[in-house]
Amino acid sequence: MKVAITGATGFVGSRLVERLQADGHTIVVLTRSPAKAEQVFSTLAGSHLEVVAYTPSESGPWQAALSGCDGVVNLAGEAIAENRWTPERKQSLINSRKITTQKIVEAIANAELKPSVLVNSSAIGFYGTSETATFDEASAPGDDFLAEICQAWEAEASKVRESGTRLVILRTGIVLGNGGALGKMITPFKLFAGGPIGSGKQWFSWIHREDLISLILRALTRSDMEGVFNATAPHPVRMAEMTTILGQVMNRPSWLPVPSFALEAMLGDGAKVVLEGQEVLPKRTVASGFEYQYPTIKPALEEILG
């Protein structure tokens, strides 16, 4: 199988490349920074990896690299909670997903040998936030900014069906692995200053990185997978429970809350990503027969943290 990937040097993409190459597949890495990509993947054995420079907001010669690929995985998008949501930042967050996806779909439409499947990332922010509601793949979208981003993102991806290409949209929760969001959360625990973030009542819908990669690989190869699937573990938890278990696994106390105002002072509206949440269930994912290696939070954290 030959697979093109955007966002390949990121937290999820880099592990996806490793798993694909370990299974003997060929990978086309679409990247804005070829030198960085070559450095990131320099230790991978074998030669079934091609690095292609691209500008995600522009059409160009890079689009021809998708012709002859069996599948495309689109993971591109700027980090949501890194900075304040100024009007300019909001537009940049939308464009980094909407326009990139638009150009990927355009490339598939123009390909002489069209990929048979596009696996497009989205997020559980699609549903909005709530402490009381439960969401699954059939739930309506929310009405906040994160929901707006996801709807724009998915609307562009849906146009790939006009080319006869199968589409799988993965609405992904908080991805847990060695690094990423968890890497930032464990720092206070190492200093014996860990605890719940905000009220602790907000839902924490998560997925182990290895389960997410397995789900992407399944979406690439299973022709009966079509449409939206929630990429979350079947057992979400509230933030207070998550941090309590994290403290237990690290053998550290979990008693010092991170107040909401501290995060809001740093990130403004961006703090919503961790201060508010949603209980998301992967009903279609489970119904498709996908088997989780880490369905519950404690074994997942134990595996990641050793």
C-alpha positions as CSV (number, residue, x, y, z in Angstrom):
1,M,0.0,0.0,0.0
2,K,1.2,3.5,-0.8
3,V,0.0,6.3,1.5
4,A,0.4,10.0,1.4
5,I,0.3,11.8,4.8
6,T,0.1,15.5,5.8
7,G,1.1,16.4,9.3
8,A,3.5,13.4,9.2
9,T,6.1,15.0,11.5
10,G,3.6,15.6,14.3
11,F,2.7,13.7,17.4
12,V,0.3,11.3,15.6
13,G,1.7,11.5,12.1
14,S,5.3,10.5,13.1
15,R,4.0,7.3,14.8
16,L,1.7,6.5,11.9
17,V,4.7,6.7,9.5
18,E,6.6,4.3,11.8
19,R,3.8,1.8,11.9
20,L,3.2,1.9,8.2
21,Q,6.8,1.4,7.3
22,A,7.1,-1.4,9.9
23,D,4.3,-3.2,8.0
24,G,6.1,-2.7,4.7
25,H,4.1,0.1,3.1
26,T,5.4,3.0,1.1
27,I,4.8,6.5,2.5
28,V,4.7,9.9,0.8
29,V,5.3,12.6,3.4
30,L,3.9,16.0,2.4
31,T,5.6,18.6,4.4
32,R,6.4,22.3,4.5
33,S,9.8,21.5,6.0
34,P,11.6,18.8,4.0
35,A,14.8,19.1,6.0
36,K,12.9,18.6,9.3
37,A,11.0,15.6,7.9
38,E,14.2,14.0,6.7
39,Q,15.7,14.5,10.2
40,V,12.6,13.1,12.0
41,F,12.6,10.0,9.8
42,S,16.3,9.5,9.4
43,T,16.5,6.5,11.7
44,L,13.7,4.5,9.9
45,A,15.1,1.5,8.2
46,G,14.4,0.9,4.5
47,S,13.8,3.3,1.6
48,H,10.0,3.2,1.1
49,L,9.6,6.8,2.2
50,E,9.5,9.9,-0.1
51,V,9.5,13.4,1.3
52,V,7.6,15.9,-0.9
53,A,7.8,19.7,-0.2
54,Y,4.4,21.4,-0.3
55,T,2.6,24.6,0.5
56,P,-0.7,23.6,2.0
57,S,-2.5,26.8,1.1
58,E,-1.5,26.6,-2.6
59,S,-1.9,24.4,-5.6
60,G,1.3,23.2,-7.0
61,P,3.5,20.4,-8.4
62,W,3.2,18.6,-5.1
63,Q,-0.3,17.6,-5.8
64,A,0.9,15.2,-8.5
65,A,2.4,13.1,-5.7
66,L,-1.0,11.9,-4.7
67,S,-1.6,10.2,-8.0
68,G,-1.0,6.5,-7.7
69,C,-1.4,6.5,-3.9
70,D,-3.8,4.0,-2.4
71,G,-4.8,6.3,0.4
72,V,-4.3,9.8,1.8
73,V,-4.3,10.6,5.5
74,N,-4.8,14.3,6.2
75,L,-3.6,15.3,9.7
76,A,-2.6,18.9,9.0
77,G,-3.8,21.7,11.3
78,E,-2.2,24.3,13.6
79,A,-2.3,23.6,17.3
80,I,-5.5,24.8,18.9
81,A,-4.5,25.7,22.4
82,E,-1.1,27.1,22.0
83,N,-2.0,30.8,21.9
84,R,-4.7,33.3,22.5
85,W,-7.6,33.3,20.0
86,T,-7.3,36.7,18.5
87,P,-9.4,37.3,15.3
88,E,-6.3,36.7,13.2
89,R,-5.4,33.5,15.1
90,K,-9.0,32.2,14.7
91,Q,-8.8,32.7,11.0
92,S,-5.4,31.0,10.8
93,L,-6.8,28.0,12.8
94,I,-9.6,27.6,10.3
95,N,-7.5,28.1,7.2
96,S,-4.9,25.6,8.3
97,R,-7.6,23.0,8.2
98,K,-10.1,24.2,5.6
99,I,-7.7,25.3,2.9
100,T,-5.3,22.4,3.3
101,T,-8.1,19.9,3.0
102,Q,-9.5,21.8,0.0
103,K,-6.1,21.5,-1.8
104,I,-5.9,17.8,-0.9
105,V,-9.3,17.1,-2.3
106,E,-8.4,19.2,-5.4
107,A,-5.3,17.0,-5.9
108,I,-7.3,13.8,-5.6
109,A,-9.9,15.1,-8.2
110,N,-7.1,15.9,-10.6
111,A,-5.1,12.7,-10.1
112,E,-4.7,10.4,-13.0
113,L,-4.7,7.4,-10.6
114,K,-7.0,8.5,-7.8
115,P,-6.5,7.3,-4.2
116,S,-9.3,5.0,-3.1
117,V,-9.7,6.6,0.4
118,L,-9.2,9.8,2.2
119,V,-8.9,9.5,6.0
120,N,-9.4,13.1,7.2
121,S,-8.8,14.2,10.8
122,S,-11.5,16.2,12.7
123,A,-12.1,16.7,16.4
124,I,-14.7,16.1,19.1
125,G,-14.9,19.9,19.3
126,F,-17.5,19.3,16.6
127,Y,-20.1,18.6,19.3
128,G,-19.6,21.7,21.5
129,T,-19.1,21.3,25.2
130,S,-21.3,20.1,28.1
131,E,-21.0,18.6,31.6
132,T,-24.3,16.8,31.2
133,A,-24.9,15.7,27.6
134,T,-23.5,12.6,25.9
135,F,-22.5,12.7,22.2
136,D,-22.0,10.1,19.5
137,E,-21.5,10.2,15.8
138,A,-25.1,11.0,15.2
139,S,-25.2,14.1,17.4
140,A,-25.7,17.5,16.0
141,P,-22.8,20.0,15.9
142,G,-22.3,22.6,18.6
143,D,-22.4,26.4,18.2
144,D,-19.0,27.5,19.4
145,F,-15.8,28.3,17.6
146,L,-14.3,24.8,17.8
147,A,-17.5,23.4,16.3
148,E,-17.3,26.0,13.6
149,I,-13.7,24.9,12.8
150,C,-14.7,21.2,12.6
151,Q,-17.7,21.8,10.4
152,A,-15.7,23.8,7.9
153,W,-13.0,21.1,8.0
154,E,-15.4,18.3,7.4
155,A,-17.4,20.2,4.7
156,E,-14.2,20.5,2.6
157,A,-13.3,16.8,3.1
158,S,-16.8,15.7,2.1
159,K,-16.3,17.0,-1.4
160,V,-13.8,14.2,-2.1
161,R,-16.8,11.9,-2.6
162,E,-17.4,13.7,-6.0
163,S,-14.2,12.0,-7.2
164,G,-15.5,8.5,-6.2
165,T,-13.0,8.4,-3.3
166,R,-14.2,6.8,0.0
167,L,-14.1,9.2,2.9
168,V,-13.5,8.4,6.6
169,I,-13.6,11.3,9.0
170,L,-12.1,10.7,12.5
171,R,-13.4,13.0,15.2
172,T,-10.5,12.7,17.5
173,G,-10.4,13.2,21.3
174,I,-7.3,14.0,23.4
175,V,-4.5,11.8,22.2
176,L,-2.5,10.2,25.0
177,G,1.0,9.0,24.4
178,N,4.7,9.8,25.2
179,G,4.5,13.5,24.6
180,G,1.6,15.6,23.3
181,A,-1.0,16.8,25.8
182,L,0.0,14.3,28.4
183,G,3.6,15.5,28.3
184,K,2.4,18.9,29.4
185,M,0.1,17.5,32.1
186,I,2.7,15.4,33.9
187,T,5.1,18.3,34.6
188,P,3.4,19.6,37.7
189,F,3.0,16.0,39.0
190,K,6.8,15.5,38.7
191,L,7.1,18.6,40.9
192,F,4.6,17.2,43.4
193,A,2.1,20.0,42.4
194,G,-0.3,18.1,40.3
195,G,-4.1,18.2,40.5
196,P,-7.3,18.7,38.5
197,I,-7.5,21.4,35.9
198,G,-10.3,23.9,36.4
199,S,-13.4,22.6,38.2
200,G,-12.4,18.9,37.5
201,K,-16.0,18.2,36.5
202,Q,-15.4,18.6,32.8
203,W,-15.3,15.5,30.7
204,F,-12.1,14.2,29.3
205,S,-12.7,12.1,26.2
206,W,-9.4,10.6,25.2
207,I,-7.7,7.9,23.1
208,H,-4.3,6.1,23.4
209,R,-2.1,7.0,20.5
210,E,-1.6,3.4,19.5
211,D,-5.4,2.9,19.3
212,L,-5.7,6.0,17.1
213,I,-3.0,4.7,14.7
214,S,-4.7,1.3,14.6
215,L,-8.0,3.0,13.8
216,I,-6.4,5.0,11.0
217,L,-4.8,1.9,9.5
218,R,-8.2,0.1,9.7
219,A,-9.9,3.1,7.9
220,L,-7.3,2.9,5.1
221,T,-7.9,-0.8,4.5
222,R,-11.5,-1.5,5.3
223,S,-13.8,-0.6,2.4
224,D,-16.8,-0.9,4.6
225,M,-15.7,2.0,6.8
226,E,-17.3,5.2,5.4
227,G,-18.3,8.5,7.0
228,V,-17.8,9.7,10.6
229,F,-16.2,7.7,13.4
230,N,-15.4,9.0,16.9
231,A,-11.7,8.3,17.6
232,T,-12.1,8.2,21.4
233,A,-11.9,5.4,23.9
234,P,-15.2,3.9,25.0
235,H,-14.8,5.0,28.6
236,P,-14.3,8.8,28.9
237,V,-13.7,10.1,32.4
238,R,-14.1,13.5,34.2
239,M,-10.9,15.6,34.6
240,A,-10.8,15.0,38.4
241,E,-10.8,11.2,37.9
242,M,-8.2,11.5,35.2
243,T,-5.8,13.5,37.3
244,T,-6.4,11.2,40.4
245,I,-5.4,8.2,38.3
246,L,-2.5,10.0,36.8
247,G,-1.2,10.8,40.3
248,Q,-1.6,7.1,41.3
249,V,0.3,5.9,38.2
250,M,3.1,8.4,38.8
251,N,3.1,7.8,42.6
252,R,2.5,11.5,43.1
253,P,-0.2,13.5,45.0
254,S,-3.0,15.0,43.1
255,W,-4.3,17.7,45.4
256,L,-3.3,21.0,43.9
257,P,-5.9,22.2,41.4
258,V,-4.8,24.4,38.4
259,P,-7.3,27.3,38.7
260,S,-9.3,28.3,35.6
261,F,-8.1,31.9,35.8
262,A,-4.5,30.9,35.5
263,L,-5.0,29.2,32.2
264,E,-7.4,31.9,30.9
265,A,-4.7,34.5,31.7
266,M,-2.2,32.6,29.4
267,L,-4.5,31.4,26.7
268,G,-7.7,33.5,26.7
269,D,-10.4,31.7,24.9
270,G,-8.0,28.9,24.0
271,A,-8.3,27.7,27.6
272,K,-11.7,26.3,26.6
273,V,-9.9,23.2,25.2
274,V,-9.0,22.0,28.6
275,L,-11.4,23.8,30.9
276,E,-14.5,22.6,29.1
277,G,-15.1,19.2,27.6
278,Q,-17.7,16.7,26.3
279,E,-18.6,13.1,27.0
280,V,-18.1,11.4,23.6
281,L,-18.9,7.8,22.9
282,P,-17.5,6.0,19.8
283,K,-20.7,4.1,19.0
284,R,-20.0,3.7,15.2
285,T,-16.4,2.8,15.9
286,V,-17.3,0.0,18.3
287,A,-20.1,-1.2,16.0
288,S,-17.6,-1.4,13.1
289,G,-15.8,-4.2,15.1
290,F,-12.8,-2.1,16.1
291,E,-11.1,-3.6,19.2
292,Y,-9.3,-1.2,21.5
293,Q,-6.0,-2.2,23.1
294,Y,-6.5,0.5,25.8
295,P,-10.3,1.0,26.4
296,T,-9.8,2.4,30.0
297,I,-7.7,5.2,31.3
298,K,-5.5,3.5,34.0
299,P,-3.9,0.8,31.8
300,A,-3.4,3.4,29.1
301,L,-1.5,5.7,31.5
302,E,0.4,2.8,32.9
303,E,1.6,1.7,29.5
304,I,2.7,5.3,28.5
305,L,4.4,6.1,31.8
306,G,5.9,2.7,32.4
